[in-house]
Amino acid sequence: MVPGLVPEQSPSDHCYRMDSSPAGTPSPQPSRANGNINLGPSANPNARPTDFDFLKVIGKGSYGKVLLAKHKSDGTFYAVKVLQKKSILKKKEQNHIMAERSVLLKNVQHPFLVGLRYSFQTPEKLYFVLDYVNGGELFFHLQRERRFLEPRARFYAAEVASAIGYLHSLNVIYRDLKPENILLDCQGHVVLTDFGLCKEGVEPEETTSTFCGTPEPPFYSQDMSQMYENILYQPLRIPGGQTVAACDLLQGLLHKDQRQRLGSKSDFLEIKNHVFFSPINWDDLYHKRLTPPFNPNVAGPADLKHFDPEFTQEAVSKSIGCTPDAVASSSGASSAFLGFSYAPEDEAILDY
């Protein structure tokens, strides 16, 4: 273990805090009483699991599953993330779940961030009703094609940068950027998802005392101590065949000295102005006027060819679509998720 790093619990990814915090104050945490999180009064939780036909499993995580669901009243397709409260509470991860919900509520205005339509809970489960996109994970396509040509990589990087820049404007840092968390919609545009490791309330001049994420190239090692040594001291090696602009971008983003790292001075503006992105018209990009370099060519919402068969062939548990007699009370496990249920007032789908 690298001196000064103490592991914290986090959902499947690694998260560490430093023994002595650097300058800057930590982001505010939700107020807690008797181990419960209280984010204030929740909206009217009108939704129920029985409102949906749960069709297929399309993803799995540490605490639950993501399912393709069809709303019975109007036939709209959603991706519904269903989490087990007991698993979350056992690992004391309710802060991450509530942070994800909080960040999701801020994302509905950005074209490259998944939108939360509403959320609700039962005594045993939490439900995120999300935009459904079926172009597949970027990881799925990268694994199949092995590498992308530079124009395609630039397009995805630009849309991701736009999304991250928007989060930064809200004083939110993402902390879990990886191909598995980047989805493609039916046209081939990026949709960033999974906000469980986000940190809120980080001012532009502040630093944090934690770092999170999944160990990935270029510094990965099965020996965690060696991996941290690699991150801190190993020179960056970029494979051949890249343009000078691409190499300069990677070297800037992965600079060892955070004060000289690309984006450290003016954040997203520095990224936009880098020569690698000179072919990009950022206004056209934001408004989706640029044609994606790859079309997933899906036939419709039920087309699941870009999802891993490991998920889609799994049987859907009947308990996921059942509404218990008692809907989320304010006691027991439910009290640890006060404020989770969210129902936008202008959503006609929730009017009963």
Secondary structure, DSSP 8 states (H G I E B T S, - for coil): --TTEEEE--SSSEEEEESS--SS-------EETTEEB-S--------GGGEEEEEEEEE-SSEEEEEEEETTT--EEEEEEEEHHHHHHTT-HHHHHHHHHHHHHGGG-TTB--EEEEEE-SSEEEEEE----S-BHHHHHHHHS---HHHHHHHHHHHHHHHHHHHHTTEE-----GGGEEE-TTS-EEE---TT-EE---TT---SEEEE---TTS--SSHHHHHHHHHHS-----SS--HHHHHHHHHHT-SSTTTSTTTTTTHHHHHTSGGGTT--HHHHHTT-S--S------STT--TTS-HHHHTS---GGGG---SS---SSGGGGGGBT--B--TT-GGG--
